[in-house]
Amino acid sequence: MALRIGQMPAQRKAAFPPSVDAETRLLILGSLPGDASIKQGEYYAHRGNAFWALMSDVLGEDLRSAPYAVKLKRLRARGVGLWDVIESADRDGSLDSSIRGAELRDLTAFVGRLPALQAIAFNGKTAALHGRRQLGGGSDLSLIDLPSSSGAYASLSREAKRQAWMAIADHIVPPS
């Protein structure tokens, strides 16, 4: 692909390590962290991304204003892990539609190392496309497609997203 005058080549962007443990029952897979997340070193850091608000609704506890380390700790305490289907890719900006040359994770091997895993939820179409392709139909895990929590995905209202995300509630460990 030829660059136009003044156009910069897409930057290679890398994902974060997984946030999981041996008790992870539900793994939420995104595609690849956006620029705000990469800059801050935190999953779902962009203020326009509804992930933490949606998870607050699902868990029944407010995570939005908690420090990032506490958010991850609370997710793990409730059996929820986070990761991405793409290890690295060339991408200009943060949109999934700009991803090129994606290097995918080995999801099959990874989920095999999570003994308590019951379900995988895909945060958005890109995550579902790559994740389902890798896992194939031979898995006995529940695979759940969720509407993207990204603010760039505006064709669903916040309430419609919340209702869809409640589908993962059955895989959450009750509060202790």
C-alpha positions, 0 to 999 in steps of 0.5 A: 500500500503506497503512502500519500505525501505526508502520511505516516506508516501505521505503527506496530502495536502490541497487546498486554499480558493476560490478566487471569489466574487459575480461578478464571471462569470467564475470559473476556477477549478484546481485539487489540488495545487502543492508543489510550490504553497502550499509552496508559498501560491499562485495558480499556483506558479510553474515557469513551470506552464503556467497558468498566461501566458495563462490567460494573453493571454485570458485577453489581459493584462500581469499578469505574473510579477504582484504581486500575490495579483494584479493578483487575483484582476485583475482576479476578476475585469474581472469576473474570480474566482479560486478554486480547485475540491479537498479539500485535498488528500494524494500526494507525489510530485505535479503530479495529478497521485499521488493523493490518498484519495481525499476529494472532494469539494461540488461544487454544493453548492458552485456554487449555491452561485455565482449568476453571474456564467455562466461557469466553466472551468476545468484546466486539466483532473483530475479537469474535471473528479472530477468536472463533476462527482460532477456537473452532467448533470443538470447544465445550466452552460457552462462546458469547459475542458481545457488542463492542464496549468501544465508544466508536461503536455507537450503533447501539445505545448504552442501555442496549449494550448493558442488556447484551452484556448481562449475558455473561452474568451467569459466569461470574462468581458471586460476591463474597 
